[in-house]
Amino acid sequence: NVWNNLGLAYQLQQRLVEAESCFRRDLAIVQEFHDRAGEGQSLNNLGFLLQQQGRREEAESCYVKSISIRRSLGDAAGEARTLGNMAILHRDSGQTRAGLALLKEALQILDPTEETTLKKQITKMHTEWDAEIQDPAS
């Protein structure tokens, strides 16, 4: 997890080459030790970094793998977080409707009785994007 945390620090400093190296090292370690939860997290973080770099196909591949792992582990919050990141990827690619579908999926897997920051963020994005589609002039 040290490599993951270092990668996040580099990412915040916009030192993206160093961040990618750290995330890839972290991914190799968690895979070697069969840490599926760590692998899901690492793939999500690597995907987000690749997305920042405009490497959309690689980012989506990481997200798809992360979602699959997190779903298999029953990690609803982690799965929803990655679905949200992938939704942003689609929206940034001009596919807002596809992004909305992913946000809806994320909201459906989160516990309806809990009000979390993640749920609030996803709900806010969904509401704003849906309004944009309904009224493109706004």
N, C-alpha and C positions, 0 to 999 in steps of 0.2 A: 504494500500500500504506500510505501515511501515514494516509489517511482510515480505512482498515480498522483499523489499530493504535490510532488515536485513538478509534474507535468501541468497541473492546474495552476501552480504559481507562475510558471513560465508563460502559460497561456494568458494569464491576466496581464503580464508584462509585454504581451505581443511578441514574445520570443518563440514563434511558432515552430521553428525547426527543432529547437531544443525540447519543446513541449511534445512534439510528435515522437521524438526519440524516447522520451520518458514513458509516454503512453504505450509505445510498442514494447519497451522492456517490461513494463508492468504486465501487459497482456501475455507475453511469453512466460513470465513467472507464474501467473495465476493458472495458465493452461497446463504448465508442467506439474503443478500441485493439484490439479483438478478442482480448483476453487471456482465453481460455476457462478456463484454470486459475484465474485471479484471479476470474473470474465465478462459478465453482463454489464457491470459498471464500467470496466475498462473499454469495452467496445462502444458503449454510449459516449464516453468522454472522447475517445479517438474519433468517433463519427462527428461529434460536434466540432472538433478541431478541423477535420477535413472539410466540413461544411464551411467553416470560416475561410478556408483557403480556396473555396470555389471548386473543390473536388467532389462534386455532387454524387457521382456514381459510387465512389469509394465510401462516402459518408453513408449513403443509403444501404450499402452492403453491411456496414458495421451495425447500423440501426436494426436491420432485419434480423441479424444474428443475435443482437442484444435482446430484442423483443422475444425471440424464440426461447432464449435461455431464461429470461425473467418470467415468462409465462409458465415455463416448465417447473420453475421453483415456487410459483404462487406469489411472486413479488409484484403485487398489483401496483404499488406506488412506483417502483422502478420501471415497470412496463409502461405505465401512464406517462412517466417522465420522458422515456424514449419515444413513445408515440407522439408526444408534444414536440420533441425536437425534429422528428421526421415530418410532422405537419408543417413546421416552419420551413424546412427544406423544400417541401412541395409548393408552399405559398411563394417562397422566393423564386421558384422556377416558373411562376405564373399559373400554378395549378391550385388555386385557392379552394375550389370545391373538393379536391382530393385531400387537401390539408384539413378542411372542415370535417370530413368523414373520419379522419384519424383522431381529431380532437373529440368527436362524438364517441368514438370507440374508447378513448382514454377515460372520458367521464363515466361511461357505462361500467368500467371495471373498478372504479374507485368506490369505496364504501359510501353509500348515500347518507349514512347517519353521521359521518365525520366531516367537519369543515376544516380542511387543511389549506396551507398556503399554496401547495401544488394545485389542489382542486380549484381554488379561487383564480389562480393564474390561467389555468386551462379554460375555465368558464369565461373569464374575461376575453381571452383570445377568440373563443368560439363566438361569443356575442358580437364582438367587433367585426370579425370576418364575415359573419352571417349578414350583418347590417350593410357591409360594403357590397355584398353580392345583391342584396335586395335593393339598394340605392347606390349604384355605381358613381353617382355625381358627388356623393359625400366624401 
